[in-house]
């Protein structure tokens, strides 16, 4: 591998989310702070939309880390749940004693009792739904009903929907207009522009121990942005392969040729 060659302590461009490598530029840090504020305010449903590979999962993981002291997180990673199963899955994630054949009414009552106890203990519970654009409309409607659980002054369950742009299309359907009306905060993750792409590449490399002169120039970062569309997952894939291409030639910087080779190899 190229790690020793470039003096790196670990891989800088893994595609799996690593919160120690969270890049706060290109409005990501501002989005994180705004999301934390929106969640702590405890009102309505929050929506985070971005293209595939734009960094939604990383943002989700960062929220879990930053909110851990005051908020309990329920994480739903399987969006294809039926409306009959979603309440049971949420109850299971909260470690409630619920059987598979228990009625929805019974499960809802247990959820409410649990959330009231958490509220009495000054704990907030937030539900994160990933790939929400793939969730059936009927299941999204079932989730909306959970937002009705409240005290006189506070919602008992806060929700954040993470999805691709198709989520907006789904939410525009008349049959779930009530859910759309409950969304009080919406965030969109834009792709990185060329300048931020260079900053992102340099940040990642420095974060894993690189101490030499910049491996990527603005020119090569522009090429990375062009081939990746500014999407962080694609940037990671191309940057990783470009470093490998440079290493294979014994080089100590990444050229536009290395980036083009990486992009071609990544199709």
N, C-alpha and C positions, 0 to 999 in steps of 0.2 A: 504493500500500500504506500501511498504518498505521504503519510503522516510524519514519519521520521525525516523524510527528505525536506519537507517544508517547516519542520520544527513545531508540529502541532501535537497537542496533548490528546486530542480526540477528534472524531470526525466533525467537521464544521457544518456540513450541509445534509444532514440526515433529513428524510422527509417525515419521520415520525416527530410529533410535537415534543420539544424539549424546552421547558419553561425557563431554564437558565440561559437560553439563547433567544429570548423574546426581544424583538426589535421594536423600540418605541417610536421610531420615525414613521414617516408617511401616514401620520394621523392615527397610528395604531395605539400609541400610549394615550392619546387624548380619548380615543374610543373606549379604551379600557376604563379610564377614570369616569367617563360619562356613564358607562354601563354599571359600574359599581354604585354610582350615585343613584341611578334609576332603580336598581335593585333594592338599595337600602331605603328608598322612599316608599317602596312597598305598594305602589299603585299600578293597577292594570297589567297588561301583558307587553313584553318587550320583544322586538323583532330585530334580528341581525341577518342581513342579506349580503351575499358575495358569491362570485363565480367559484367554480370548482378550483381548489388550491389557492384561494385568496387569503387563507389564514384564520378561518372561522373556528376550527378545532383548537388551534393554538390559543385564540382568545378565550375560548371556553375553559381550557385548562388553566389559563392565567387567572380567570375569575375564581375557579375553585381554590387556587393557592391564596389569592389575596383576601378572599372572603371567609377563609376557614375558621377564623376566630369567633365570628359572630353568626354565621349562617350555615345551615345544613343543606347540602346539595343532593338532589335526586337527579340522576343522569339516565336519560332514555336514549340509547344508541340505535335501537331497532325501530325505524319509523313505520314499518308495515304491520303494526299491531292493529287488531280489530277493535271496534268500540267496546265489545264485550270483554276484552282482555286488558285494556289499558289501565283500568282502575286496579285490577289485581296486580299488574306489574309494578305500578307505583307503590302499592301497599307492600309488596315483596321487597322493593328497594329500600323501604323504610323499616324493614324487619318486623312488620306487623304479623300477627298470627291470623292469617287468612287462608282458608282452604280454596282449592280450585273450583269447587262447586258452590261456593258461597254466592248469594245474590248480590247484584250491584248495589242495591239499597243498603245491605248490611256492610259491604265494603266501604261505601261512602260514609256511613255512620262512624266506622272505625277510623277512617281517615280524618274526619272532622274532630273526633275525640282526641286523636293524636296531635293534630295541629293546634287545637285549643290548649293542650298541655304544653306544647312547645312555646306557644305565645305567652302562657303564664310564666314560663321559665325565661322569658325575654330572648328566646331563640327564634330566628326567622328561617323558613324553609323555602327553597327556590327549586323549581323544576327546570332542567335544561333538556331541550328536545333537539337533537341533531338531525340533519337531513329532513327537516320538517316538510319540505316540499313533496316528499314521497309518502307522507302520512295520509291515509284516506280521509276524505272530507268528514265522514261520520265520526272518525276518531278525534279529529280536531275539534269537532263540536262537543264531544264528550269532555275533552280537556277544558273547553270554555266553561262548562258547567262547574268545574272545580274552582273557577275564579269567583263563583258565587259564595264560596265559603269565607265568611268574614265575621268580625265583631262589629260593634257599633262604629269603630273608628279605623280598623285595620283589616286588610286582606290577610287571610291565613296562609295563602300559598301564592308566591310570586312565580311567574313563568317567563322563560326566555326561549324563543323559537329561533334556531339557527337554520338557515336554508339558502338554497340557490335562488336566482331570480325567478324561477318558476313558482316559488312560494307566493310572490306577489300576485301572479296570475291566479293561483288557487284561491287566495284570499279575496279576489275580486268576484268570485262566484256568489250569486244572490243567496244561496242556501246557507252560507256561513258569514253573512254580513254582520251578524251580531258579534262574531269573534273579531272581525276587522275593527269594529267600533271600540273594542276593549283594548286595542293596541295603543298605548300612550307614548311609546318611544320607539323610533325606528332608526337603525344604523345601517349604512352601506359601506362595505369595504372595497375601496377603489384599488385597481392594480397600481403597482409602483411605477412612477415615472423614472426616466434614466438616472437623474441625480440621486434619487432615493435608492435606486438599485445599486449604485456604487457604494453608497453609505451602508446599505444592508450587507453587501458582500464583505466589506472591510470590517464591519462590526462583528460578523460571525467569525471571521478569521481571528481577529484580536481576542475574542471571547474564549477561544480554545487554545490560546497560547502563542499565536504567531507574533513575532517581534521584528520582522524584517521590513524592507520597503514594500509598498503596495504591490500585490500580485496582479490585481486588476486595475487597469487604467480607466479613465472615463470612456475612452473609445471601446474597450472590450466590454465594459459595463453596458454601454449603449447596445452592443450586439446581443448581450445576454437579455436585455429588456426586449429587444426586437423579437428574438426567437421565443421568449417565454410569455410574451404579452404582459409582462409585469406581475405575473402571478407567482407568489412565493414558492409554491411547491415545484413549479417548473424551473424557477430560478435555481433552487437547490439541486435539482437533477442535473441541469446543464452545468452549473458551477462545479459540481462534484466530478463530472466526466471531463470537464475542461482542465481541472487540476491533474487528473490522471493522465490526460494527453500531454500536458506540459512535463509531468514527471517522467513519462516514458521516453521523452527526448532529452532528459537530463536538464531541463530548463528551470529557471527560478522566477518566471513570470508567465502570465497567461496571455496568449496572443489572440487576435481575432480568428486566426486559423484554428486554434484549439477550440474556441467557442463554436465555430461553424461545424467542426468535426463532432463535438458533443451534441449539438442540436440535431445533426443528421442521424447520429446513433440513437437519439431519443425519439426520432420520428416526429 
